Amino acid sequence: TAFNVNVETPGEDFSKAKIDFSAEAGSINTNNEQRDGHLKSPDFLDVEKYPKLVFNSKEIVKKSDEDFEVKGDLTIKDVTKPVSLAVNFGGIGKDPYGNTKAGFTVEGKINRKDFGLNWNAALEAGGVLVGEDLKLMAEIQLAKA
């Protein structure tokens, strides 16, 4: 719930943007206090030792007027790996207060084990409790500074 996104771009051409994102790992909220406590523990995010999650863009590939691929480095628990995110540009408009806004949908997938998030538990019926792939999804609205 505590994060910061900074996007710098020349004009309205987001294909040349620089994107920096950080989130306070301890602000994770899944609406389940017990699960949140476990996710904050050393089994997963270890928020006392690694308080931030960070993404920095390296390249943006324009696929069409609305679709982009954003490539960058994601850091979780001091492990930095390249990731690729699909971004759909929803457009630019003015809100009722005269502020210029741009809307985006972001999707991607990472393997949690790549970032040292290895905890799991075997199930009685077979298999394991936690899958390896994490889906990343965000609806983002940026305000022009």
C-alpha positions in Angstrom: 0.0 0.0 0.0 3.0 2.3 0.3 4.8 2.9 -3.1 6.2 5.5 -5.4 6.2 5.7 -9.2 8.1 8.3 -11.1 7.9 8.5 -14.9 9.8 11.0 -16.9 9.1 11.4 -20.6 9.7 14.0 -23.3 6.2 15.3 -24.2 3.6 12.6 -24.6 5.8 10.0 -26.1 6.0 7.2 -23.5 8.3 5.1 -25.7 11.1 7.2 -24.5 10.1 7.2 -20.8 12.2 6.4 -17.8 10.3 4.6 -15.1 11.3 4.1 -11.5 9.1 2.3 -9.0 9.6 1.4 -5.4 7.4 -0.2 -2.8 7.7 -0.6 1.0 7.7 -4.4 1.4 6.2 -4.1 4.8 3.1 -2.4 3.4 1.9 -5.6 1.7 -1.8 -6.1 2.4 -3.7 -9.2 1.2 -6.7 -8.6 3.6 -5.4 -11.5 5.7 -3.4 -10.4 8.7 -1.9 -13.9 9.3 -0.8 -14.3 5.7 0.6 -10.8 5.6 2.7 -11.5 8.6 4.1 -14.6 7.0 4.8 -12.8 3.7 6.7 -10.1 5.7 8.8 -12.8 7.6 12.2 -14.2 6.5 10.3 -17.0 4.8 9.3 -14.6 2.1 10.1 -10.8 1.8 12.1 -10.5 5.1 11.0 -6.8 5.4 13.2 -6.1 8.3 16.3 -6.9 6.3 15.0 -5.9 2.8 12.5 -3.0 3.2 12.0 -2.1 -0.5 11.0 -3.7 -3.7 12.4 -1.7 -6.7 11.9 -1.6 -10.5 13.9 0.5 -12.9 13.2 0.6 -16.6 16.0 0.0 -19.1 14.2 -0.1 -22.4 10.7 0.5 -23.8 9.7 -1.2 -27.0 6.7 0.3 -28.8 4.6 -2.6 -30.3 1.7 -0.3 -31.5 0.2 3.0 -30.5 -1.3 1.4 -27.4 1.0 -1.6 -26.6 4.5 -1.5 -25.2 7.0 -3.9 -23.7 8.8 -2.4 -20.7 12.1 -4.1 -19.9 13.9 -3.4 -16.7 15.5 -4.6 -13.5 13.4 -5.8 -10.6 15.0 -6.1 -7.2 13.5 -8.2 -4.4 15.5 -9.1 -1.3 18.7 -7.6 -2.9 18.3 -10.0 -5.9 18.1 -8.1 -9.1 16.8 -9.8 -12.3 15.6 -8.5 -15.7 11.9 -8.6 -16.2 9.6 -7.7 -19.1 6.2 -6.2 -18.6 3.4 -5.8 -21.1 1.9 -2.3 -21.0 -1.3 -1.1 -22.6 -1.6 2.7 -22.9 -5.2 3.7 -22.3 -4.8 7.3 -23.4 -4.4 10.8 -22.0 -7.2 13.1 -20.8 -8.2 15.8 -18.4 -9.9 15.0 -15.1 -12.8 17.1 -13.8 -10.3 19.4 -12.0 -8.3 20.2 -15.1 -5.3 17.8 -14.3 -3.8 15.9 -17.2 -3.8 12.2 -16.6 -2.5 9.1 -18.5 -3.8 5.6 -17.9 -2.0 2.3 -18.3 -2.6 -1.4 -17.7 0.6 -3.4 -16.8 0.9 -7.2 -16.7 3.8 -9.6 -16.3 5.0 -12.7 -14.6 8.0 -13.6 -12.5 9.3 -16.8 -10.9 9.4 -16.1 -7.1 12.3 -18.5 -6.6 14.5 -16.3 -8.9 14.3 -13.7 -6.1 15.0 -16.1 -3.2 11.3 -16.5 -2.2 11.7 -20.3 -1.7 9.3 -21.2 1.2 6.7 -23.8 0.5 4.7 -26.5 2.3 3.7 -30.0 1.0 0.0 -30.7 0.9 -1.6 -33.9 2.3 -3.2 -34.6 -1.0 0.0 -34.1 -2.9 1.6 -31.1 -4.5 2.7 -27.9 -2.7 0.9 -24.9 -1.2 2.5 -22.0 -3.1 3.1 -21.9 -6.9 6.4 -20.6 -8.3 4.9 -18.0 -10.8 3.7 -14.7 -9.5 1.4 -12.7 -11.8 2.0 -8.9 -11.7 -1.0 -6.8 -12.6 -1.6 -3.1 -12.1 -3.9 -0.3 -13.3 -1.9 2.9 -13.2 -3.0 6.5 -13.6 -0.2 9.1 -13.8 -0.7 12.8 -13.2 1.3 15.3 -15.3 3.6 17.3 -13.1 
